[in-house]
Amino acid sequence: MSREAIVENEAKSPASVLPVCNKCKHHIEGVKCAAFKVIPDKILFGEDNHSAVLPEQSNLLVFEPK
């Protein structure tokens, strides 16, 4: 699934497209959160649960449940 498809589908059914992000208190909307300007693909596609700070981050935020 492409990033564009994720953004489009997220608006239709947010809980099923970004399951980790939608449960995080830092998630803003779509592919935006307080940890990243744009959430990396590896998180969007479920390859990383963002339990540790990633090198491309400019802050120390990680997944925290809402």
C-alpha positions as CSV (number, residue, x, y, z in Angstrom):
1,M,0.0,0.0,0.0
2,S,1.4,3.4,-0.9
3,R,1.7,6.4,1.4
4,E,-1.1,8.1,-0.6
5,A,-3.4,5.1,-0.1
6,I,-2.7,5.1,3.6
7,V,-3.6,8.7,3.9
8,E,-6.8,8.2,1.9
9,N,-7.8,5.0,3.7
10,E,-6.9,6.5,7.1
11,A,-9.6,9.1,6.6
12,K,-12.1,6.3,5.9
13,S,-11.1,3.8,8.6
14,P,-8.4,5.2,10.8
15,A,-8.2,2.3,13.3
16,S,-7.4,-0.3,10.6
17,V,-4.7,1.7,8.7
18,L,-2.4,3.0,11.3
19,P,-3.1,0.7,14.3
20,V,0.1,1.6,16.3
21,C,-0.1,5.3,15.5
22,N,-3.8,5.6,16.3
23,K,-3.1,4.2,19.8
24,C,-0.2,6.6,20.5
25,K,-0.7,9.9,22.4
26,H,1.8,11.6,20.0
27,H,-0.3,10.9,16.9
28,I,-1.8,14.1,15.4
29,E,-3.6,12.9,12.3
30,G,-2.9,11.0,9.1
31,V,0.8,10.5,8.7
32,K,1.7,13.3,11.2
33,C,2.8,13.0,14.8
34,A,4.8,14.9,17.4
35,A,7.8,12.6,16.8
36,F,8.1,13.1,13.1
37,K,7.1,15.7,10.4
38,V,6.0,12.6,8.4
39,I,5.7,9.2,10.0
40,P,8.3,6.9,8.4
41,D,7.1,4.0,6.2
42,K,8.6,1.4,8.5
43,I,6.2,2.5,11.2
44,L,3.2,3.0,8.9
45,F,3.7,-0.5,7.4
46,G,4.1,-2.1,10.8
47,E,7.8,-3.0,10.4
48,D,8.7,-0.9,13.5
49,N,6.5,-0.4,16.6
50,H,8.5,2.8,17.5
51,S,9.4,1.6,20.9
52,A,12.9,3.1,20.6
53,V,14.1,6.5,19.2
54,L,15.0,6.3,15.5
55,P,18.1,7.9,14.0
56,E,15.9,10.2,11.8
57,Q,14.2,11.8,14.8
58,S,15.0,15.2,16.1
59,N,13.5,14.4,19.5
60,L,13.2,11.6,22.0
61,L,9.5,10.7,21.6
62,V,8.5,7.1,21.2
63,F,5.2,5.2,21.2
64,E,3.2,5.9,24.3
65,P,-0.4,4.6,24.7
66,K,-3.2,7.2,24.8
